[in-house]
Amino acid sequence: MKLLVRHQTVYRYATTPTRVAMRLKLMPVDTPTQKVLDWQVSINDEPLTGFRRNSYGEMETIWICRDRLDHAEIVAQGLVETCENHGVVGPLDSRVDPRYFLRDTPLTRASDGIAAMARATPCDSGPLAQLHALSAAVSDAVQYRAGVTRSDTSAAQAFALGAGVCQDHAQIFIAAARTLGLPARYVTGYLLAGDGTALHETHGWAEAHVPGLGWIGFDPSNRVCVTERYLRLASGLDADDAAPIRGSVTVMGDICIDADVRIAQAEEGVEERQLQRQQQQSFPSPGSTG
């Protein structure tokens, strides 16, 4: 499947900042389940070319601006071909041992309740079956409900609340998997919704490492392993570590952030670049956030 993506984030500053610095993880990489055919990232229409591979095997760059500006418009867009592999991501070009992802963070530290849920999953059929059971247990325990958690809500807080969004489901799954001694990490990317519902923000899910298989993608929010409809962007110990954009700014007053993601399937038999341009121009306006 070929997926067209346009991801725009606009920062508007109430007063002119004296310095803006951003770490950008907006450049997907080739994996056994996806191939990047075309991709560009720009800020205020200036292409960014300084991406370098980090220890996770993913691309990132640092952008620093000391000039006066009242806004920063970041656009990542391109075309990626994905393939169906039933959740198996496989080995990635990383310098980090999978056991690194046994570390907890303030966002993924397991509570007693999360640990108890993890220990209650059957383990007789091996780690893969146990992870499937764990993903289902997270979905059963935490209802999907938008607006009840925030970006800094921890796995323990969301589990106690019994509600949350994809970030919360993924971080609870990660916390539980690490409790069982299974390395797990957070993944940020894009999802082409199968029910026709437009998603206008990035999606988050989890990957767990199974000996002999490598990394397996689990999306507890949708009760599935990842499919060809998922486009992998970046990973990390938690949602903050895997964030596509992190930054610091020296400014007085408020900062307004507006983000929008458009994703569509490229049609067969059409030249991709031409289709991409047409698709960007014809995407309907978003009605709501996903």
Salt bridges, closest charged atoms under 4 A:
ASP38 OD1 - ARG273 NH2 3.04
GLU58 OE2 - ARG232 NH1 2.89
ASP70 OD1 - HIS71 ND1 2.78
GLU84 OE2 - HIS86 ND1 3.82
ASP97 OD1 - ARG99 NE 3.07
ASP104 OD2 - ARG109 NE 3.42
ASP140 OD1 - ARG223 NH2 2.74
ASP152 OD2 - ARG150 NH2 2.70
GLU207 OE1 - ARG185 NE 2.97
GLU207 OE2 - ARG232 NE 2.79
ASP219 OD2 - HIS203 NE2 2.88
ASP240 OD2 - ARG246 NH2 3.71
ASP260 OD1 - HIS200 ND1 3.30
ASP260 OD2 - ARG262 NE 2.42
GLU272 OE2 - LYS2 NZ 2.34
